[in-house]
Amino acid sequence: MPPPPDPDRAARVAARVLGAVFLAAVVVGVVVAVVVFHG
């Protein structure tokens, strides 16, 4: 029998994924801003 899903672990994984997506969006936004303003 697999152990029941741990809500705390799921929350940590979700927070990690959201944080990674947020950081990627910030990096892409900065790159786009630099290209637009200096291109």
N, CA, C, O and CB atoms as a CASP TS submission, in Angstrom:
PFRMAT TS
TARGET T0000
AUTHOR 0000-0000-0000
METHOD Language model
MODEL 1
PARENT N/A
ATOM      1  N   MET     1       0.851  -1.200   0.000  1.00  0.00           N
ATOM      2  CA  MET     1       0.000   0.000   0.000  1.00  0.00           C
ATOM      3  C   MET     1       0.890   1.256   0.000  1.00  0.00           C
ATOM      4  O   MET     1       1.734   1.425   0.880  1.00  0.00           O
ATOM      5  CB  MET     1      -0.965   0.003   1.246  1.00  0.00           C
ATOM      6  N   PRO     2       0.696   2.113  -0.974  1.00  0.00           N
ATOM      7  CA  PRO     2       1.459   3.380  -0.955  1.00  0.00           C
ATOM      8  C   PRO     2       0.950   4.277   0.164  1.00  0.00           C
ATOM      9  O   PRO     2      -0.235   4.234   0.496  1.00  0.00           O
ATOM     10  CB  PRO     2       1.351   4.118  -2.325  1.00  0.00           C
ATOM     11  N   PRO     3       1.803   5.072   0.739  1.00  0.00           N
ATOM     12  CA  PRO     3       1.349   5.971   1.812  1.00  0.00           C
ATOM     13  C   PRO     3       0.384   7.010   1.272  1.00  0.00           C
ATOM     14  O   PRO     3       0.463   7.375   0.099  1.00  0.00           O
ATOM     15  CB  PRO     3       2.546   6.667   2.481  1.00  0.00           C
ATOM     16  N   PRO     4      -0.527   7.493   2.109  1.00  0.00           N
ATOM     17  CA  PRO     4      -1.468   8.522   1.636  1.00  0.00           C
ATOM     18  C   PRO     4      -0.719   9.788   1.264  1.00  0.00           C
ATOM     19  O   PRO     4       0.336  10.062   1.837  1.00  0.00           O
ATOM     20  CB  PRO     4      -2.533   8.832   2.712  1.00  0.00           C
ATOM     21  N   PRO     5      -1.231  10.566   0.325  1.00  0.00           N
ATOM     22  CA  PRO     5      -0.529  11.795  -0.082  1.00  0.00           C
ATOM     23  C   PRO     5      -0.421  12.758   1.093  1.00  0.00           C
ATOM     24  O   PRO     5      -1.359  12.934   1.871  1.00  0.00           O
ATOM     25  CB  PRO     5      -1.258  12.479  -1.266  1.00  0.00           C
ATOM     26  N   ASP     6       0.745  13.371   1.195  1.00  0.00           N
ATOM     27  CA  ASP     6       0.992  14.308   2.298  1.00  0.00           C
ATOM     28  C   ASP     6       0.654  15.725   1.824  1.00  0.00           C
ATOM     29  O   ASP     6       1.312  16.235   0.917  1.00  0.00           O
ATOM     30  CB  ASP     6       2.483  14.224   2.792  1.00  0.00           C
ATOM     31  N   PRO     7      -0.347  16.365   2.413  1.00  0.00           N
ATOM     32  CA  PRO     7      -0.705  17.712   1.949  1.00  0.00           C
ATOM     33  C   PRO     7       0.430  18.712   2.127  1.00  0.00           C
ATOM     34  O   PRO     7       0.582  19.636   1.328  1.00  0.00           O
ATOM     35  CB  PRO     7      -1.933  18.207   2.688  1.00  0.00           C
ATOM     36  N   ASP     8       1.232  18.526   3.182  1.00  0.00           N
ATOM     37  CA  ASP     8       2.354  19.450   3.387  1.00  0.00           C
ATOM     38  C   ASP     8       3.378  19.289   2.261  1.00  0.00           C
ATOM     39  O   ASP     8       3.901  20.273   1.739  1.00  0.00           O
ATOM     40  CB  ASP     8       3.025  19.204   4.769  1.00  0.00           C
ATOM     41  N   ARG     9       3.657  18.030   1.895  1.00  0.00           N
ATOM     42  CA  ARG     9       4.619  17.813   0.808  1.00  0.00           C
ATOM     43  C   ARG     9       4.070  18.370  -0.491  1.00  0.00           C
ATOM     44  O   ARG     9       4.807  18.983  -1.263  1.00  0.00           O
ATOM     45  CB  ARG     9       4.944  16.313   0.650  1.00  0.00           C
ATOM     46  N   ALA    10       2.778  18.164  -0.743  1.00  0.00           N
ATOM     47  CA  ALA    10       2.176  18.695  -1.967  1.00  0.00           C
ATOM     48  C   ALA    10       2.267  20.219  -1.981  1.00  0.00           C
ATOM     49  O   ALA    10       2.531  20.819  -3.023  1.00  0.00           O
ATOM     50  CB  ALA    10       0.702  18.243  -2.093  1.00  0.00           C
ATOM     51  N   ALA    11       2.050  20.835  -0.836  1.00  0.00           N
ATOM     52  CA  ALA    11       2.136  22.300  -0.767  1.00  0.00           C
ATOM     53  C   ALA    11       3.563  22.760  -1.035  1.00  0.00           C
ATOM     54  O   ALA    11       3.779  23.759  -1.720  1.00  0.00           O
ATOM     55  CB  ALA    11       1.661  22.813   0.612  1.00  0.00           C
ATOM     56  N   ARG    12       4.552  22.020  -0.486  1.00  0.00           N
ATOM     57  CA  ARG    12       5.942  22.406  -0.737  1.00  0.00           C
ATOM     58  C   ARG    12       6.283  22.267  -2.212  1.00  0.00           C
ATOM     59  O   ARG    12       6.942  23.133  -2.786  1.00  0.00           O
ATOM     60  CB  ARG    12       6.899  21.556   0.108  1.00  0.00           C
ATOM     61  N   VAL    13       5.834  21.175  -2.824  1.00  0.00           N
ATOM     62  CA  VAL    13       6.124  20.977  -4.253  1.00  0.00           C
ATOM     63  C   VAL    13       5.451  22.070  -5.074  1.00  0.00           C
ATOM     64  O   VAL    13       6.058  22.615  -5.996  1.00  0.00           O
ATOM     65  CB  VAL    13       5.647  19.575  -4.727  1.00  0.00           C
ATOM     66  N   ALA    14       4.197  22.395  -4.745  1.00  0.00           N
ATOM     67  CA  ALA    14       3.488  23.442  -5.490  1.00  0.00           C
ATOM     68  C   ALA    14       4.190  24.780  -5.316  1.00  0.00           C
ATOM     69  O   ALA    14       4.332  25.534  -6.280  1.00  0.00           O
ATOM     70  CB  ALA    14       2.018  23.546  -5.027  1.00  0.00           C
ATOM     71  N   ALA    15       4.632  25.086  -4.097  1.00  0.00           N
ATOM     72  CA  ALA    15       5.326  26.355  -3.868  1.00  0.00           C
ATOM     73  C   ALA    15       6.632  26.396  -4.659  1.00  0.00           C
ATOM     74  O   ALA    15       6.989  27.432  -5.219  1.00  0.00           O
ATOM     75  CB  ALA    15       5.606  26.558  -2.360  1.00  0.00           C
ATOM     76  N   ARG    16       7.344  25.268  -4.704  1.00  0.00           N
ATOM     77  CA  ARG    16       8.601  25.226  -5.458  1.00  0.00           C
ATOM     78  C   ARG    16       8.346  25.452  -6.941  1.00  0.00           C
ATOM     79  O   ARG    16       9.068  26.207  -7.592  1.00  0.00           O
ATOM     80  CB  ARG    16       9.318  23.880  -5.245  1.00  0.00           C
ATOM     81  N   VAL    17       7.309  24.794  -7.477  1.00  0.00           N
ATOM     82  CA  VAL    17       7.003  24.948  -8.906  1.00  0.00           C
ATOM     83  C   VAL    17       6.591  26.384  -9.198  1.00  0.00           C
ATOM     84  O   VAL    17       7.056  26.979 -10.170  1.00  0.00           O
ATOM     85  CB  VAL    17       5.883  23.968  -9.342  1.00  0.00           C
ATOM     86  N   LEU    18       5.710  26.951  -8.352  1.00  0.00           N
ATOM     87  CA  LEU    18       5.273  28.332  -8.584  1.00  0.00           C
ATOM     88  C   LEU    18       6.455  29.289  -8.472  1.00  0.00           C
ATOM     89  O   LEU    18       6.556  30.237  -9.251  1.00  0.00           O
ATOM     90  CB  LEU    18       4.166  28.730  -7.582  1.00  0.00           C
ATOM     91  N   GLY    19       7.339  29.057  -7.527  1.00  0.00           N
ATOM     92  CA  GLY    19       8.510  29.918  -7.397  1.00  0.00           C
ATOM     93  C   GLY    19       9.403  29.840  -8.635  1.00  0.00           C
ATOM     94  O   GLY    19       9.905  30.861  -9.107  1.00  0.00           O
ATOM     95  N   ALA    20       9.600  28.635  -9.156  1.00  0.00           N
ATOM     96  CA  ALA    20      10.433  28.490 -10.352  1.00  0.00           C
ATOM     97  C   ALA    20       9.795  29.196 -11.547  1.00  0.00           C
ATOM     98  O   ALA    20      10.476  29.869 -12.320  1.00  0.00           O
ATOM     99  CB  ALA    20      10.658  27.000 -10.674  1.00  0.00           C
ATOM    100  N   VAL    21       8.474  29.033 -11.687  1.00  0.00           N
ATOM    101  CA  VAL    21       7.783  29.692 -12.805  1.00  0.00           C
ATOM    102  C   VAL    21       7.874  31.206 -12.645  1.00  0.00           C
ATOM    103  O   VAL    21       8.094  31.922 -13.623  1.00  0.00           O
ATOM    104  CB  VAL    21       6.293  29.242 -12.882  1.00  0.00           C
ATOM    105  N   PHE    22       7.707  31.698 -11.420  1.00  0.00           N
ATOM    106  CA  PHE    22       7.776  33.146 -11.177  1.00  0.00           C
ATOM    107  C   PHE    22       9.174  33.681 -11.503  1.00  0.00           C
ATOM    108  O   PHE    22       9.305  34.727 -12.138  1.00  0.00           O
ATOM    109  CB  PHE    22       7.410  33.469  -9.704  1.00  0.00           C
ATOM    110  N   LEU    23      10.216  32.966 -11.071  1.00  0.00           N
ATOM    111  CA  LEU    23      11.575  33.417 -11.361  1.00  0.00           C
ATOM    112  C   LEU    23      11.840  33.399 -12.864  1.00  0.00           C
ATOM    113  O   LEU    23      12.466  34.317 -13.394  1.00  0.00           O
ATOM    114  CB  LEU    23      12.602  32.538 -10.628  1.00  0.00           C
ATOM    115  N   ALA    24      11.372  32.369 -13.546  1.00  0.00           N
ATOM    116  CA  ALA    24      11.564  32.308 -14.996  1.00  0.00           C
ATOM    117  C   ALA    24      10.847  33.472 -15.679  1.00  0.00           C
ATOM    118  O   ALA    24      11.382  34.071 -16.612  1.00  0.00           O
ATOM    119  CB  ALA    24      11.055  30.962 -15.556  1.00  0.00           C
ATOM    120  N   ALA    25       9.631  33.792 -15.213  1.00  0.00           N
ATOM    121  CA  ALA    25       8.895  34.909 -15.808  1.00  0.00           C
ATOM    122  C   ALA    25       9.626  36.224 -15.564  1.00  0.00           C
ATOM    123  O   ALA    25       9.666  37.079 -16.448  1.00  0.00           O
ATOM    124  CB  ALA    25       7.467  34.980 -15.237  1.00  0.00           C
ATOM    125  N   VAL    26      10.202  36.396 -14.383  1.00  0.00           N
ATOM    126  CA  VAL    26      10.945  37.631 -14.086  1.00  0.00           C
ATOM    127  C   VAL    26      12.166  37.734 -15.000  1.00  0.00           C
ATOM    128  O   VAL    26      12.441  38.799 -15.553  1.00  0.00           O
ATOM    129  CB  VAL    26      11.382  37.670 -12.589  1.00  0.00           C
ATOM    130  N   VAL    27      12.896  36.631 -15.158  1.00  0.00           N
ATOM    131  CA  VAL    27      14.084  36.654 -16.012  1.00  0.00           C
ATOM    132  C   VAL    27      13.693  36.990 -17.450  1.00  0.00           C
ATOM    133  O   VAL    27      14.335  37.823 -18.090  1.00  0.00           O
ATOM    134  CB  VAL    27      14.823  35.296 -15.957  1.00  0.00           C
ATOM    135  N   VAL    28      12.642  36.344 -17.959  1.00  0.00           N
ATOM    136  CA  VAL    28      12.208  36.609 -19.330  1.00  0.00           C
ATOM    137  C   VAL    28      11.766  38.061 -19.466  1.00  0.00           C
ATOM    138  O   VAL    28      12.070  38.709 -20.468  1.00  0.00           O
ATOM    139  CB  VAL    28      11.061  35.656 -19.736  1.00  0.00           C
ATOM    140  N   GLY    29      11.047  38.580 -18.462  1.00  0.00           N
ATOM    141  CA  GLY    29      10.604  39.973 -18.519  1.00  0.00           C
ATOM    142  C   GLY    29      11.776  40.933 -18.553  1.00  0.00           C
ATOM    143  O   GLY    29      11.748  41.916 -19.293  1.00  0.00           O
ATOM    144  N   VAL    30      12.816  40.662 -17.756  1.00  0.00           N
ATOM    145  CA  VAL    30      13.991  41.538 -17.751  1.00  0.00           C
ATOM    146  C   VAL    30      14.683  41.491 -19.109  1.00  0.00           C
ATOM    147  O   VAL    30      15.071  42.532 -19.639  1.00  0.00           O
ATOM    148  CB  VAL    30      14.978  41.129 -16.630  1.00  0.00           C
ATOM    149  N   VAL    31      14.840  40.308 -19.672  1.00  0.00           N
ATOM    150  CA  VAL    31      15.509  40.185 -20.972  1.00  0.00           C
ATOM    151  C   VAL    31      14.712  40.926 -22.039  1.00  0.00           C
ATOM    152  O   VAL    31      15.289  41.644 -22.856  1.00  0.00           O
ATOM    153  CB  VAL    31      15.680  38.694 -21.365  1.00  0.00           C
ATOM    154  N   VAL    32      13.405  40.759 -22.036  1.00  0.00           N
ATOM    155  CA  VAL    32      12.569  41.439 -23.030  1.00  0.00           C
ATOM    156  C   VAL    32      12.675  42.952 -22.849  1.00  0.00           C
ATOM    157  O   VAL    32      12.771  43.688 -23.831  1.00  0.00           O
ATOM    158  CB  VAL    32      11.088  40.981 -22.914  1.00  0.00           C
ATOM    159  N   ALA    33      12.660  43.417 -21.606  1.00  0.00           N
ATOM    160  CA  ALA    33      12.754  44.862 -21.356  1.00  0.00           C
ATOM    161  C   ALA    33      14.089  45.401 -21.862  1.00  0.00           C
ATOM    162  O   ALA    33      14.132  46.463 -22.482  1.00  0.00           O
ATOM    163  CB  ALA    33      12.591  45.169 -19.845  1.00  0.00           C
ATOM    164  N   VAL    34      15.175  44.680 -21.604  1.00  0.00           N
ATOM    165  CA  VAL    34      16.489  45.138 -22.074  1.00  0.00           C
ATOM    166  C   VAL    34      16.513  45.179 -23.595  1.00  0.00           C
ATOM    167  O   VAL    34      17.009  46.143 -24.179  1.00  0.00           O
ATOM    168  CB  VAL    34      17.617  44.219 -21.543  1.00  0.00           C
ATOM    169  N   VAL    35      15.993  44.160 -24.234  1.00  0.00           N
ATOM    170  CA  VAL    35      16.002  44.125 -25.699  1.00  0.00           C
ATOM    171  C   VAL    35      15.151  45.263 -26.254  1.00  0.00           C
ATOM    172  O   VAL    35      15.542  45.904 -27.230  1.00  0.00           O
ATOM    173  CB  VAL    35      15.485  42.760 -26.219  1.00  0.00           C
ATOM    174  N   VAL    36      13.998  45.520 -25.650  1.00  0.00           N
ATOM    175  CA  VAL    36      13.103  46.555 -26.171  1.00  0.00           C
ATOM    176  C   VAL    36      13.716  47.941 -25.964  1.00  0.00           C
ATOM    177  O   VAL    36      13.686  48.774 -26.870  1.00  0.00           O
ATOM    178  CB  VAL    36      11.717  46.471 -25.487  1.00  0.00           C
ATOM    179  N   PHE    37      14.268  48.191 -24.779  1.00  0.00           N
ATOM    180  CA  PHE    37      14.747  49.543 -24.477  1.00  0.00           C
ATOM    181  C   PHE    37      16.115  49.819 -25.102  1.00  0.00           C
ATOM    182  O   PHE    37      16.434  50.974 -25.382  1.00  0.00           O
ATOM    183  CB  PHE    37      14.821  49.745 -22.967  1.00  0.00           C
ATOM    184  N   HIS    38      16.935  48.776 -25.328  1.00  0.00           N
ATOM    185  CA  HIS    38      18.269  48.996 -25.868  1.00  0.00           C
ATOM    186  C   HIS    38      18.392  48.513 -27.310  1.00  0.00           C
ATOM    187  O   HIS    38      19.438  48.673 -27.939  1.00  0.00           O
ATOM    188  CB  HIS    38      19.298  48.299 -25.003  1.00  0.00           C
ATOM    189  N   GLY    39      17.317  47.921 -27.830  1.00  0.00           N
ATOM    190  CA  GLY    39      17.355  47.464 -29.216  1.00  0.00           C
ATOM    191  C   GLY    39      16.820  48.554 -30.085  1.00  0.00           C
ATOM    192  O   GLY    39      16.754  48.395 -31.304  1.00  0.00           O
TER
END
